[in-house]
Amino acid sequence: MNARSKNDRAKAPMSNKKFLWIWVPVLATVTVLTVVANIALSVAGGWVASQLGTGTYTFTNSDESKDWDTEYYTPELASMEDVDVAAKDLVEEIAGSGIVLAKNEAAALPLAPGGRVTLLGRAAADPVFGGSGSGSVDTNSAVTPRAGLENAGFQVNETVLTAIEEYAAENKRGHIEMDRPDISTYDIGELPVADYQAVASSFADYADAAVVVIGRPGGEGGDLTQDMSGWDDDAAPGQHQLELNKAERDLVELAKASFETVVVVVNASTTIEMGDLQADPGVDAILLAGSPGATGFNALGGILSGDVNPSGRTADVWAADFTADPTFVNFGAFLYDGIEVSYPQSAVERATSNATVTDEAPFVNYAEGIYVGYRYYETAAAEGFLDYDSAVVYPFGYGLSYTNFAWRLVDQQLGDVDGTVALTVEVTNTGTVPGRDVVELYYTAPYTPGGIEKPEVVLGGFAKTGVVAPGASETVTIEVDVEDMASYDHLGERAYVLEAGDYVLSLRTDSHTVAEGVAPVTYTVDSDVVYSGENHRASDRTEVTNLFDDVSDRFSTTPQDGKILSMSRADFAGTFPKAPTADLLAADDAIREGFAAWDAQAQADAFDGPKPATGKSTDLTLADLRGLPKDDPKWDELLDSLSVGDMTDMLLNGAYQTAAIASIAKPQTLEPDGPAGFSSFINQSINGVAYPSQFLIAQTWDTQIGERMGRMLGEEALHKGINGWYAPAVNLHRSPFGGRNFEYYSEDPLLSGAMLTSVANGVAEKGVYTLIKHFAMNEQETNRVNNGIATWATEQTIRELYLKPFEMAVKDITMDVRYVADDKGTVEQTTVGSTGVMSSFNRIGATWAGGSPALMDGVLRGEWGFEGFAISDFNLYPYMNPNEGIAAGTDLQLTFQPSKSFNDTSSAKALTDIRDATHNILFTVANSNAMNGLAPGATVTYTPPTWVYVQIGVSVLLGLLVVAGGVLVTRRVLRHRGTTAA
């Protein structure tokens, strides 16, 4: 026989060398991937937990305490469905109280009931319910303008509305993409008038009125544009986003030509230039509707039909020409020359942060000083610098009604300089329909040219009546602390000063118009009162003196190279702000020092305090500390028991929560975004009813409705397990181009502070702490995260305007705290003040606001007595150093590990700061609704989330497979030792 062919021969085994070359890398890769994945899950556990769940902490009260009353806060509404219904009713009421009737020629409004109307304008079909970014809310089921009018009994032209809807779907309105100016857009997106011709034949069937809706959006992370070049083919040179473009003007002309009655509705939460429309006799009525939230357009329908009598008042001055405003040239993008900024950042932080890092140093100069909004226009008019009627379309505090009111001063109480002044006003409805009125009290302080800067008028207080029937009257009293009329003298006395002279108290229907028949009241101060040293204002905890000289020193009262010229009413023409010149663009040593990285080692070396204890034994739990003063010795015992890891894990994982600490039975808390209700991009299940923008809420001038909004949110919080709230927001409308103006109340600090405080006190009734934001001077979005905008203002400006609403909140917010006072379960009650604030992205001068000891400690905790915790704004950016934050007083980082880390966790300085920050957070949580159901001595067990079990299971399985693979590979190698492949 022939020999067997090669194909019939048995194949020789693979060589060990080749076998190992294949399988060792496979097993090694699986091993490395398993280890790396587990390390990544451990390092990024905070973020992963935010997406997949944190697990369950089960708290158990002892047998002795299980029957004690530990439901410290209880809802009044039985279910979340009940809350939703009531909240939507309240939103409609807020809008009805806040929409401003700005024009009503020949009583064009209200319209006849059941009228047939035509809605015009893009915003009629694509309305602006709110803003974009963290303050956005779910408006998928919101009432549209069409639905709002139909719900009020009107019949709406569907043919026209369909054409607008189809155009809007294909032609997007401009949109601010958060912190992405490269892809943000500013198109107005209005349907060209020519496109209406195809549906113009339908006008005749719906001719009772044309309702033209003009909209402007807003959004976090970008401002509205001051130059429409490239965004509007018909834009004239210098045209900006807040004036009507050609398409909108053409649309108004079409409405005037086609309808006897033309109503314009402004659907925007910032001011726009309205002078032409106000002066146009063909425009019969104008309504300023803001961004009305879930059901606010029902109120618009009610106002048009007369079911609702509008009672809103403007919360900003509406100027005729925004380019002539003193803030215009100092708003936007300005960068220093001669500086390259850099900050150390670990590879892990770079990998886990999506921040765009540059070497730029941006800045903005508040050269206008205290002359913002009506403070400028009223003062400039008084000084003869401008013609008020030409410069202002709607004064601050302005609004019309369907009825008329008469005021009578029935009492005045003029106390001593350490007391109050109070004016009591009788408001009588002299018209024919029920309505509400707003009484506004302004003061005019004595001014000396060249002395302390003072506006012509300042809002001192206000009161809104209830519904007053025709012929009926209501009496309101407005009380003002005399010390609140003092001015801050940062150049002379370095303190608040109530200068001698006559203070004129005037009751006005707006900032410019003194009410008829009510004579001003004069309050005389005999001699200067300087609130310095121990003679500080009664509302302050300690002496108030200059803390921001490094910021004020950038200004000069006379022209100087390298200095910002301060605007002065003594010479408006000579000091009117100009855009930064070359000398102001040059960074000097002080600016470079301010932008330099924070040196944790140097701070540790300079600290001479003791290293605090950690990890000691205690039987105390957080519930044991509820209701106790912050300086009670038990706090030291509790804090001594905590490990460094427990504290730092909490401090660095503060995004929308404070983490649980099992050793002291501290529960995890939930803190969603705001301020237009509750919202979360992480957990959309907690998104709630969309409230109106704060711009519209401020237009109510109604603190009682603010309190009701807060209480309603408190109801929602209890049903959803919410403990804190990133709201309200009280930065000011320094410029109408501020992209986030929809989140802020007003240009005026007192109105802002009063509305903030009312909402915060309402929600506090249900144990919810408010993180009021953004502390401080965060008035523009452009460049906000580009290493932080250096914000320059005089200390007078800082204190009188931009800190004032925060000051009011910290001094006036209170929360009642029920707590178990003994081992028998006795429940007692105490009160805490404001316990939350959010610092801001920007810099105060060249120092990051969250890392400014002057701001976060000197003012906030020292002067105002704040005892709660401060959280950073979203911290993905290397200039926002967590060690710098806790050293200054920003306790919690709004971020996820490992996006941020501490440089130092072992020195006495770092441990002291970590302990203080932890104390501030625990004090707040202990006295909130997070402790509902917990009695002193409660124990806790922890059940990890499902994903942790999956992680463990997959890791074990892969580990076993690797081990098994290793065993099999080893056996195979040993079995074939010495053989070779054929």
Long-range contacts (C-beta under 8 A, 24 or more apart in sequence): 9-982, 11-982, 12-979, 12-980, 12-981, 12-982, 13-976, 13-979, 13-981, 14-981, 15-976, 15-979, 15-980, 15-981, 16-973, 16-976, 16-977, 16-979, 18-981, 19-969, 19-972, 19-973, 19-976, 20-969, 20-973, 23-965, 23-969, 24-969, 26-965, 27-962, 27-965, 27-966, 27-969, 30-958, 30-961, 30-962, 30-965, 31-962, 34-955, 34-958, 34-959, 34-962, 37-955, 38-951, 38-955, 41-951, 43-348, 43-897, 43-898, 44-352, 44-896, 44-897, 44-898, 45-897, 46-649, 46-652, 46-653, 46-655, 46-659, 46-896, 46-897, 47-352, 47-896, 47-897, 47-899, 48-947, 49-945, 50-655, 50-656, 50-657, 50-682, 50-896, 51-682, 52-945, 52-946, 52-947, 53-945, 53-946, 53-947, 54-657, 54-659, 54-660, 54-668, 54-945, 55-942, 55-943, 55-944, 55-945, 55-948, 56-942, 56-943, 56-945, 57-660, 57-662, 57-667, 57-668, 57-940, 57-941, 57-942, 57-943, 58-940, 58-941, 58-942, 58-943, 59-665, 59-667, 59-933, 59-934, 59-938, 59-939, 59-940, 60-938, 60-939, 60-940, 60-941, 61-933, 61-934, 61-935, 61-937, 61-938, 62-935, 62-937, 62-938, 62-939, 64-823, 65-820, 65-825, 65-935, 65-936, 65-937, 65-938, 66-935, 67-825, 68-820, 68-825, 68-827, 68-935, 69-825, 69-827, 70-820, 70-931, 70-932, 70-933, 70-934, 70-935, 71-932, 71-933, 72-767, 72-817, 72-818, 72-819, 72-929, 72-931, 72-932, 73-714, 73-718, 73-765, 73-766, 73-767, 73-818, 73-929, 73-932, 74-718, 75-715, 75-718, 75-719, 75-766, 76-715, 77-715, 77-719, 79-719, 80-716, 80-719, 80-720, 83-712, 83-715, 83-716, 83-719, 84-688, 84-689, 86-712, 86-715, 87-294, 87-677, 87-688, 87-689, 87-691, 87-712, 87-716, 88-294, 88-295, 88-689, 89-295, 90-705, 90-708, 90-709, 90-712, 91-292, 91-293, 91-294, 91-295, 91-296, 91-689, 91-690, 91-691, 91-692, 92-295, 92-296, 92-298, 92-299, 92-302, 93-299, 93-705, 94-293, 94-296, 94-691, 94-692, 94-696, 94-697, 94-700, 94-705, 94-709, 95-289, 95-290, 95-292, 95-293, 95-295, 95-296, 95-297, 95-298, 95-299, 95-300, 95-692, 95-696, 96-299, 96-302, 96-303, 96-308, 96-310, 97-311, 97-312, 97-436, 97-700, 97-702, 97-705, 98-290, 98-312, 98-692, 98-696, 98-697, 98-698, 98-699, 98-700, 99-287, 99-288, 99-289, 99-290, 99-292, 99-296, 99-299, 99-300, 99-303, 99-310, 99-312, 99-696, 99-699, 100-287, 100-288, 100-310, 100-312, 100-313, 100-314, 100-394, 100-398, 100-399, 100-400, 100-699, 101-285, 101-286, 101-287, 101-303, 101-310, 101-312, 101-399, 101-400, 101-401, 101-402, 102-274, 102-278, 102-286, 102-287, 102-288, 102-314, 102-318, 102-394, 102-398, 102-399, 102-400, 103-277, 103-278, 103-283, 103-284, 103-285, 103-286, 103-400, 104-284, 104-285, 104-400, 104-402, 105-281, 105-283, 105-284, 105-285, 106-284, 107-402, 108-261, 108-263, 108-284, 108-285, 109-263, 109-284, 109-285, 109-303, 109-304, 109-306, 109-402, 110-303, 110-304, 110-305, 110-306, 110-402, 111-154, 111-208, 111-209, 111-261, 111-263, 111-304, 111-305, 111-306, 112-208, 113-153, 113-305, 113-306, 114-153, 114-154, 114-155, 115-154, 115-155, 115-208, 115-209, 116-154, 116-155, 116-157, 116-205, 116-206, 116-207, 116-208, 117-149, 117-154, 117-155, 117-156, 117-157, 117-206, 117-208, 117-209, 117-210, 117-211, 117-304, 118-156, 118-157, 118-160, 118-202, 118-203, 118-206, 118-207, 118-209, 118-210, 118-211, 118-259, 119-145, 119-146, 119-149, 119-156, 119-157, 119-160, 119-161, 119-164, 119-211, 119-213, 120-160, 120-164, 120-196, 120-210, 120-211, 120-212, 120-213, 120-251, 120-254, 120-255, 121-164, 121-190, 121-191, 121-212, 121-213, 121-214, 121-215, 121-248, 121-251, 122-164, 122-167, 122-168, 122-173, 122-188, 122-189, 122-190, 122-191, 122-213, 122-215, 123-213, 123-214, 123-215, 123-265, 123-267, 124-161, 124-164, 124-211, 124-212, 124-213, 125-161, 125-164, 125-165, 125-168, 126-164, 126-165, 126-168, 126-173, 126-189, 126-215, 127-213, 127-215, 127-267, 127-297, 128-215, 128-216, 128-217, 128-218, 128-267, 128-268, 128-269, 128-291, 129-291, 129-292, 129-293, 129-294, 129-690, 130-269, 130-291, 130-293, 130-676, 130-690, 130-692, 130-693, 130-742, 131-217, 131-218, 131-219, 131-220, 131-269, 131-291, 131-676, 131-693, 131-739, 131-740, 131-742, 131-743, 132-175, 132-176, 132-178, 132-217, 132-218, 132-219, 132-220, 133-176, 133-178, 133-219, 133-220, 133-221, 133-740, 134-220, 134-673, 134-679, 134-681, 134-726, 134-874, 135-220, 135-673, 135-674, 135-675, 135-676, 135-679, 135-729, 135-740, 135-742, 135-743, 136-676, 136-679, 137-293, 137-676, 137-677, 137-679, 137-687, 137-688, 137-689, 137-690, 137-691, 138-679, 138-684, 138-687, 138-690, 139-293, 139-294, 139-690, 141-294, 142-293, 142-294, 142-295, 142-297, 142-690, 143-294, 143-295, 143-296, 143-297, 143-298, 144-297, 145-211, 145-213, 145-265, 145-267, 145-297, 145-300, 147-297, 147-298, 148-296, 148-297, 148-298, 148-299, 148-300, 148-301, 149-211, 149-297, 149-300, 149-301, 149-304, 150-301, 151-298, 151-301, 152-298, 152-301, 152-302, 152-304, 152-305, 152-307, 153-301, 153-305, 154-301, 154-304, 154-305, 155-206, 156-206, 157-202, 157-203, 157-205, 157-206, 159-199, 159-202, 160-196, 160-199, 160-202, 160-203, 160-206, 163-191, 163-195, 163-196, 163-198, 163-199, 164-191, 167-191, 167-195, 173-215, 173-217, 174-217, 174-231, 174-241, 175-217, 175-219, 176-217, 176-218, 176-219, 176-220, 176-221, 176-222, 176-223, 176-739, 176-781, 177-219, 177-221, 177-222, 178-219, 178-220, 178-221, 178-222, 179-221, 179-222, 179-356, 179-784, 179-785, 180-221, 180-222, 181-222, 181-782, 184-222, 185-231, 186-224, 186-225, 186-228, 186-231, 186-241, 187-231, 187-232, 188-231, 188-232, 188-241, 188-245, 188-247, 188-248, 190-245, 190-247, 190-248, 190-251, 191-247, 191-251, 192-247, 192-250, 193-247, 193-250, 193-251, 193-253, 193-254, 196-251, 196-254, 200-258, 203-258, 203-259, 207-258, 207-259, 207-260, 208-261, 209-259, 209-260, 209-261, 209-262, 209-263, 209-304, 210-255, 210-258, 210-259, 210-261, 210-262, 210-263, 211-263, 211-265, 211-304, 212-251, 212-252, 212-255, 212-262, 212-263, 212-264, 212-265, 213-265, 213-267, 214-244, 214-248, 214-264, 214-265, 214-266, 214-267, 214-268, 214-272, 215-267, 215-268, 216-241, 216-242, 216-267, 216-268, 216-270, 216-272, 217-268, 218-268, 218-269, 218-270, 218-291, 218-738, 218-739, 218-740, 218-741, 218-742, 218-743, 219-739, 219-740, 220-739, 220-740, 220-743, 220-781, 221-739, 221-781, 221-784, 221-785, 222-739, 222-781, 222-782, 223-331, 223-332, 223-735, 223-737, 223-738, 223-739, 223-780, 223-781, 223-782, 224-270, 224-736, 224-737, 224-738, 224-739, 225-737, 226-328, 226-331, 226-332, 226-737, 238-323, 240-322, 240-323, 240-737, 241-737, 242-270, 242-271, 242-272, 242-273, 242-322, 242-736, 242-737, 243-272, 243-273, 243-322, 244-272, 244-273, 244-276, 244-277, 249-276, 252-277, 252-280, 252-282, 252-283, 256-280, 256-282, 256-283, 261-285, 263-287, 263-304, 265-289, 265-300, 267-291, 267-292, 269-693, 269-694, 269-695, 269-696, 269-741, 269-742, 270-316, 270-695, 270-733, 270-736, 270-737, 270-738, 270-741, 270-742, 271-316, 271-317, 271-318, 271-319, 271-733, 271-736, 272-318, 272-736, 273-319, 273-320, 273-321, 273-322, 273-393, 274-318, 274-393, 274-394, 275-320, 275-321, 275-393, 278-393, 278-394, 288-312, 288-314, 288-394, 288-699, 289-696, 290-692, 290-693, 290-695, 290-696, 290-699, 291-692, 291-693, 291-695, 291-696, 291-742, 292-692, 292-693, 292-696, 293-676, 293-677, 293-689, 293-690, 293-691, 293-692, 293-693, 293-696, 294-689, 294-690, 294-691, 296-692, 296-696, 306-402, 306-433, 309-401, 309-402, 309-403, 309-433, 309-434, 309-435, 309-436, 310-399, 310-400, 310-401, 310-402, 311-399, 311-401, 311-435, 311-436, 311-437, 311-438, 311-464, 311-700, 312-399, 312-696, 312-699, 312-700, 312-701, 313-397, 313-398, 313-399, 313-438, 313-440, 313-510, 313-699, 313-701, 314-394, 314-395, 314-396, 314-397, 314-398, 314-399, 314-510, 314-699, 315-396, 315-695, 315-698, 315-699, 315-701, 315-733, 315-745, 315-746, 315-747, 315-748, 315-751, 316-373, 316-374, 316-396, 316-733, 316-736, 316-746, 316-747, 316-748, 317-373, 317-374, 317-377, 317-392, 317-394, 317-395, 317-396, 317-511, 317-747, 318-392, 318-393, 318-394, 318-398, 319-377, 319-391, 319-392, 319-393, 319-736, 320-390, 320-391, 320-392, 320-393, 321-391, 322-736, 322-737, 324-391, 325-376, 325-735, 325-736, 326-367, 326-368, 326-371, 326-372, 326-376, 326-567, 326-576, 326-577, 327-366, 327-368, 327-372, 327-577, 327-734, 327-735, 328-735, 329-577, 329-578, 329-579, 330-364, 330-365, 330-366, 330-367, 330-368, 330-577, 330-579, 330-580, 331-364, 331-734, 331-735, 331-737, 331-780, 332-364, 332-737, 332-780, 332-782, 333-362, 333-782, 333-783, 334-362, 334-363, 334-364, 334-365, 334-580, 334-585, 335-360, 335-361, 335-362, 335-363, 335-585, 335-783, 336-360, 336-361, 336-362, 336-363, 336-585, 336-586, 336-587, 336-591, 336-790, 337-585, 337-586, 337-587, 338-586, 338-587, 339-587, 339-591, 339-592, 339-595, 341-595, 341-787, 341-879, 342-597, 343-597, 343-787, 343-878, 343-879, 343-881, 344-597, 344-878, 345-878, 346-901, 348-898, 348-901, 349-878, 349-898, 349-899, 349-900, 349-901, 352-896, 352-898, 352-899, 353-876, 353-877, 353-899, 354-876, 355-785, 355-876, 355-877, 355-878, 357-877, 357-878, 358-786, 358-787, 360-783, 360-786, 360-787, 361-587, 361-591, 361-595, 361-787, 361-790, 362-782, 362-783, 362-786, 362-787, 362-788, 362-789, 362-790, 363-580, 363-789, 363-790, 363-791, 363-792, 364-780, 364-789, 364-790, 364-791, 364-792, 365-554, 365-564, 365-577, 365-580, 365-584, 365-792, 366-734, 366-777, 366-791, 366-792, 366-793, 366-794, 366-797, 367-564, 367-565, 367-566, 367-567, 367-577, 367-578, 368-567, 368-577, 369-453, 369-566, 369-567, 369-568, 369-793, 369-794, 369-796, 369-797, 370-453, 370-454, 370-455, 370-796, 370-797, 370-800, 370-801, 371-453, 371-455, 371-567, 371-569, 372-732, 372-734, 372-747, 372-801, 373-733, 373-747, 373-748, 374-457, 374-511, 374-512, 374-747, 374-748, 375-455, 375-456, 375-457, 375-458, 376-455, 378-455, 378-456, 378-457, 378-511, 378-512, 379-455, 379-456, 379-457, 379-569, 380-569, 380-572, 381-456, 381-512, 382-456, 383-456, 383-569, 383-572, 385-572, 385-573, 388-512, 392-512, 394-510, 395-510, 395-511, 395-512, 395-513, 396-459, 396-510, 396-511, 396-747, 396-748, 397-438, 397-440, 397-459, 397-462, 397-508, 397-509, 397-510, 397-511, 397-701, 398-509, 398-510, 398-511, 398-513, 399-438, 399-510, 399-699, 401-431, 401-435, 401-436, 401-437, 402-431, 402-433, 402-435, 403-429, 403-430, 403-431, 403-432, 403-433, 403-434, 403-435, 403-470, 404-429, 404-430, 404-431, 405-429, 405-430, 405-431, 405-435, 405-437, 405-468, 406-430, 406-516, 406-517, 407-439, 407-507, 407-515, 407-516, 407-517, 407-518, 408-517, 408-518, 409-507, 409-518, 409-519, 409-521, 410-475, 411-477, 412-521, 414-521, 414-523, 415-482, 416-482, 417-482, 417-483, 417-498, 417-525, 417-529, 418-482, 418-483, 418-538, 419-481, 419-482, 420-479, 420-480, 420-481, 420-482, 421-479, 421-480, 421-482, 421-505, 421-521, 421-523, 422-477, 422-478, 422-479, 422-480, 423-477, 423-478, 423-505, 423-507, 423-521, 424-475, 424-476, 424-477, 425-463, 425-475, 425-476, 425-477, 425-478, 425-507, 425-518, 426-473, 426-474, 426-475, 427-465, 427-468, 427-473, 427-474, 427-475, 427-476, 428-468, 428-471, 428-472, 428-473, 429-468, 429-469, 429-470, 429-471, 429-472, 429-473, 430-470, 430-471, 431-470, 432-470, 433-470, 434-467, 434-468, 434-469, 434-470, 435-467, 435-468, 436-464, 436-465, 436-466, 436-467, 436-468, 437-464, 437-465, 437-468, 438-462, 438-463, 438-464, 438-465, 438-701, 439-463, 439-464, 439-465, 439-476, 439-478, 439-507, 439-515, 440-507, 440-508, 440-509, 440-510, 440-511, 440-701, 441-478, 441-480, 441-505, 441-506, 441-507, 441-508, 442-505, 442-506, 442-508, 442-511, 443-480, 443-485, 443-503, 443-504, 443-505, 443-506, 443-523, 444-503, 444-504, 444-506, 445-485, 445-487, 445-499, 445-501, 445-503, 446-499, 446-500, 446-501, 446-502, 446-503, 447-569, 448-499, 449-569, 449-570, 450-568, 450-570, 451-499, 452-487, 452-488, 452-489, 452-492, 452-497, 452-499, 452-796, 453-487, 453-566, 453-568, 453-569, 453-796, 454-487, 454-569, 455-569, 456-569, 457-506, 457-508, 457-511, 458-485, 458-750, 459-511, 459-748, 459-750, 459-751, 460-484, 460-485, 460-505, 460-750, 461-750, 462-701, 462-751, 462-754, 464-700, 464-701, 464-702, 464-703, 464-704, 480-505, 481-538, 481-539, 482-523, 483-531, 483-537, 483-538, 483-539, 486-529, 486-531, 486-537, 487-796, 487-800, 488-795, 488-796, 488-799, 488-800, 489-796, 490-546, 490-548, 490-552, 490-794, 490-795, 490-796, 490-799, 491-557, 493-530, 493-532, 494-532, 494-545, 494-546, 495-530, 495-531, 495-532, 495-536, 495-543, 495-544, 495-545, 496-530, 496-531, 496-536, 496-537, 496-544, 497-528, 497-529, 497-530, 497-531, 498-525, 498-528, 498-529, 498-531, 499-525, 499-528, 500-525, 500-526, 500-527, 500-528, 501-525, 539-811, 540-863, 540-864, 541-862, 541-863, 541-864, 541-865, 542-862, 542-863, 543-863, 544-863, 546-795, 547-795, 547-854, 547-855, 547-858, 547-859, 548-795, 548-798, 548-844, 548-845, 548-854, 549-795, 550-590, 550-845, 550-846, 550-847, 551-792, 551-793, 551-794, 551-795, 551-798, 551-844, 551-845, 552-793, 552-794, 552-795, 554-792, 554-845, 555-792, 555-794, 562-586, 562-588, 564-792, 566-794, 590-846, 591-790, 591-846, 593-846, 594-790, 594-843, 594-845, 594-846, 594-847, 595-787, 595-790, 595-846, 595-879, 597-879, 597-881, 598-851, 598-881, 598-883, 598-884, 600-881, 600-883, 600-884, 600-903, 600-904, 600-910, 601-903, 601-904, 603-883, 603-887, 603-909, 604-904, 604-907, 604-908, 604-909, 604-910, 606-909, 607-907, 607-908, 607-909, 607-912, 609-908, 609-909, 609-912, 610-908, 611-907, 611-908, 611-911, 611-912, 612-639, 612-640, 612-908, 612-911, 612-912, 612-915, 613-640, 614-640, 614-642, 614-643, 614-644, 614-911, 615-641, 615-642, 615-643, 616-640, 616-641, 617-641, 618-664, 619-937, 620-664, 621-664, 621-665, 621-666, 621-934, 621-936, 621-937, 621-938, 621-939, 622-661, 622-664, 622-665, 622-666, 622-922, 622-925, 622-926, 622-931, 622-934, 623-665, 623-820, 623-926, 623-931, 623-934, 623-935, 623-936, 623-937, 623-938, 624-936, 624-937, 625-922, 625-923, 625-926, 626-817, 626-819, 626-820, 626-926, 626-927, 626-931, 626-936, 627-817, 627-818, 627-819, 627-820, 627-821, 627-828, 627-829, 627-830, 627-927, 628-819, 630-867, 630-919, 630-923, 635-919, 635-922, 635-923, 638-664, 638-922, 639-915, 639-918, 639-919, 639-922, 642-915, 642-918, 644-905, 644-906, 644-911, 644-914, 647-914, 647-915, 647-917, 647-918, 648-902, 648-905, 648-914, 649-897, 650-892, 650-918, 650-921, 651-882, 651-886, 651-891, 651-892, 651-893, 651-902, 651-914, 651-917, 651-918, 651-921, 652-882, 652-893, 652-895, 652-897, 652-900, 652-901, 652-902, 653-893, 653-895, 653-896, 653-897, 654-871, 654-872, 654-892, 654-893, 654-894, 654-895, 655-682, 655-874, 655-894, 655-895, 655-896, 656-680, 656-682, 656-683, 656-726, 656-894, 658-724, 658-892, 658-921, 658-925, 660-940, 660-942, 662-940, 662-942, 664-922, 665-934, 665-938, 665-939, 665-940, 666-922, 666-925, 667-925, 667-930, 667-931, 667-934, 669-723, 669-724, 669-925, 669-928, 669-930, 670-720, 670-721, 670-722, 670-723, 670-724, 671-722, 671-723, 671-724, 671-725, 671-726, 671-771, 672-722, 672-725, 672-726, 673-726, 673-727, 674-725, 674-726, 674-727, 674-728, 674-729, 675-726, 675-727, 675-728, 675-729, 675-743, 676-743, 677-713, 678-713, 678-716, 678-717, 678-720, 678-722, 678-725, 686-720, 686-722, 688-713, 688-716, 688-720, 689-716, 693-742, 693-743, 694-728, 694-729, 694-742, 694-743, 694-744, 694-745, 694-755, 695-733, 695-741, 695-742, 695-744, 695-745, 695-746, 697-745, 697-755, 697-759, 698-745, 698-746, 698-751, 698-752, 698-755, 701-751, 703-754, 703-755, 703-757, 703-758, 704-758, 706-754, 706-755, 706-758, 706-759, 706-762, 707-758, 707-759, 707-761, 707-762, 708-762, 709-759, 709-762, 710-758, 710-759, 710-760, 710-761, 710-762, 710-763, 710-764, 710-765, 711-762, 711-763, 711-765, 711-766, 712-762, 713-759, 713-762, 713-763, 713-766, 713-768, 714-762, 714-763, 714-764, 714-765, 714-766, 714-767, 714-768, 715-766, 717-763, 717-766, 717-767, 717-768, 717-929, 718-766, 718-767, 718-929, 718-932, 722-768, 723-767, 723-768, 723-769, 723-925, 723-928, 723-929, 723-930, 724-768, 724-769, 724-770, 724-771, 724-836, 724-924, 724-928, 725-763, 725-768, 725-769, 725-770, 725-771, 726-771, 726-773, 726-838, 726-871, 727-759, 727-770, 727-771, 727-772, 727-773, 728-755, 728-756, 728-759, 728-760, 728-770, 728-772, 728-773, 729-772, 729-773, 729-774, 730-756, 730-772, 730-773, 730-805, 730-806, 730-809, 731-773, 731-774, 731-776, 731-777, 731-778, 731-779, 731-802, 731-840, 732-779, 732-801, 732-802, 732-805, 733-779, 734-779, 734-780, 735-779, 735-780, 737-780, 738-779, 738-780, 738-781, 739-780, 739-781, 740-781, 745-805, 749-800, 749-801, 749-802, 749-804, 749-805, 749-808, 750-804, 750-805, 750-808, 752-804, 752-805, 753-804, 753-805, 753-806, 753-807, 753-808, 753-809, 753-812, 754-808, 756-805, 756-808, 756-809, 757-808, 757-809, 757-812, 757-813, 760-809, 760-813, 760-834, 761-812, 761-813, 761-814, 764-813, 764-814, 764-815, 764-816, 765-815, 765-816, 766-929, 767-815, 767-928, 767-929, 767-930, 767-932, 768-928, 768-929, 769-815, 769-835, 769-836, 769-868, 769-924, 769-928, 770-813, 770-834, 770-836, 771-836, 771-837, 771-838, 771-871, 772-806, 772-809, 772-834, 772-836, 772-837, 772-838, 773-837, 773-838, 773-840, 773-873, 774-838, 774-839, 774-840, 774-841, 774-873, 775-806, 775-837, 775-838, 775-839, 775-840, 775-849, 775-855, 775-856, 775-860, 775-870, 776-802, 776-803, 776-806, 776-840, 776-844, 776-849, 776-855, 777-802, 777-840, 777-842, 777-844, 777-849, 778-840, 778-841, 778-842, 778-849, 784-841, 784-842, 785-841, 785-876, 785-877, 787-877, 787-879, 788-841, 788-842, 788-843, 788-848, 788-849, 788-877, 788-879, 788-880, 789-841, 789-842, 789-843, 790-842, 790-843, 790-845, 790-846, 791-842, 791-843, 791-844, 791-845, 792-845, 798-844, 803-859, 806-837, 806-860, 807-864, 809-834, 810-834, 810-837, 810-860, 810-864, 810-865, 810-866, 811-864, 811-865, 815-927, 815-928, 817-927, 820-935, 820-936, 823-936, 825-935, 832-867, 832-868, 832-927, 833-865, 833-866, 833-867, 833-868, 834-866, 834-868, 835-867, 835-868, 835-869, 835-923, 835-924, 835-927, 835-928, 836-868, 836-869, 836-870, 836-871, 836-924, 837-866, 837-868, 837-869, 837-870, 837-871, 838-870, 838-871, 838-872, 838-873, 838-894, 839-870, 839-871, 839-872, 839-873, 839-885, 839-890, 840-873, 841-873, 841-877, 841-880, 848-879, 848-880, 848-881, 848-884, 850-880, 850-884, 850-885, 850-888, 850-890, 851-880, 851-881, 851-884, 851-885, 851-887, 851-888, 851-890, 852-888, 853-887, 853-888, 853-889, 855-888, 856-888, 856-889, 856-890, 857-888, 857-889, 860-889, 861-889, 867-920, 867-923, 868-920, 868-923, 868-924, 869-917, 869-920, 869-921, 869-923, 869-924, 870-920, 875-899, 875-900, 876-900, 883-910, 883-913, 886-913, 886-914, 886-916, 886-917, 887-913, 891-916, 891-917, 891-918, 891-920, 891-921, 892-917, 892-921
